Amino acid sequence: MSDSVPGSDEGGAATRPVPHDLNGRLRLSIDGPLAVVTVNNPPHNLFDEDMWQAWFAAVDWLENNAPRALLIRAAGRVVSAGVDVRIFRDTPADQVERYWRRNLRIVQALERLPCPTVFAAHALTLTAAFEIALACDFIVAVGSARFGLVERRVAFTPAMGGTQRLAERAGVSRARELVMTGSLYRASTLADWGVVNALFEPATFADAARELALGLANGPTRAHAGTKQVIREYCRGGVVAADAVLPAVAHRVSGTADHHRAVAGFLAHGPDHSTEYLGR
């Protein structure tokens, strides 16, 4: 892994320092065209104030140094046991709205990234970690990994956007069920619901998740950004809103180097051409 990330702008690669260790809670590294964020706050990868600050630093760097894809994963036996419950006790009542409005910016920033994002869950993934996963384009997991929005156990409701993003993926009935019961659901069940995109075997999970993310990172980066914009508009306003932006998106993507190279490759070698995408 390197200390710089290839830029996807017309200027090509740029050297940008990577803040490797973020508050002792996250590690940020570069794997070719891929940025990797690793949650690393043993033993339970809890979301405490240092974890929030680490995520603010990570998304700030990612927004200013957009990679061609992002992989989020975790070290340890669990992905995360969720929010440190002491936060609920210690946050002053008059600061609660501001506190969660601030934290919600993390998932909103991840959704705005103009590149594919992949969340890899190898084990238990609760509350804030699950909500971050729901902000990503892809969630991959081992079949036995368990997910939950379990805030009902402290008479709370998910405050990192998980309820609405789960409803977006699985429908409002499933969102009500998962949040109101506070139950844990296996990844295999969430795959049936359309929440988890792919299930990988435990023995090869890390490699399979990386392979998927790298494949996306080596794809037509600007076209992927266009796809994400169209989907965002659809989620905001349905087909009419998506149709309204689509011609401009198509115009922008048609001017990219990757589009020109891919069209030339297709015409010369057919649909199985092996043109290398440059991310610009």
Secondary structure as GFF3:
##gff-version 3
##sequence-region A 1 280
A	DSSP	beta_strand	21	22	.	.	.	ID=ss1
A	DSSP	beta_strand	26	31	.	.	.	ID=ss2
A	DSSP	beta_strand	34	39	.	.	.	ID=ss3
A	DSSP	alpha_helix	49	64	.	.	.	ID=ss4
A	DSSP	beta_strand	69	74	.	.	.	ID=ss5
A	DSSP	alpha_helix	86	90	.	.	.	ID=ss6
A	DSSP	three_ten_helix	93	95	.	.	.	ID=ss7
A	DSSP	alpha_helix	96	112	.	.	.	ID=ss8
A	DSSP	beta_strand	117	121	.	.	.	ID=ss9
A	DSSP	beta_strand	125	126	.	.	.	ID=ss10
A	DSSP	alpha_helix	127	134	.	.	.	ID=ss11
A	DSSP	beta_strand	138	141	.	.	.	ID=ss12
A	DSSP	beta_strand	146	148	.	.	.	ID=ss13
A	DSSP	three_ten_helix	151	154	.	.	.	ID=ss14
A	DSSP	alpha_helix	162	170	.	.	.	ID=ss15
A	DSSP	alpha_helix	172	181	.	.	.	ID=ss16
A	DSSP	beta_strand	185	186	.	.	.	ID=ss17
A	DSSP	alpha_helix	187	193	.	.	.	ID=ss18
A	DSSP	beta_strand	198	199	.	.	.	ID=ss19
A	DSSP	three_ten_helix	202	204	.	.	.	ID=ss20
A	DSSP	alpha_helix	205	217	.	.	.	ID=ss21
A	DSSP	alpha_helix	221	254	.	.	.	ID=ss22
A	DSSP	alpha_helix	257	269	.	.	.	ID=ss23
###
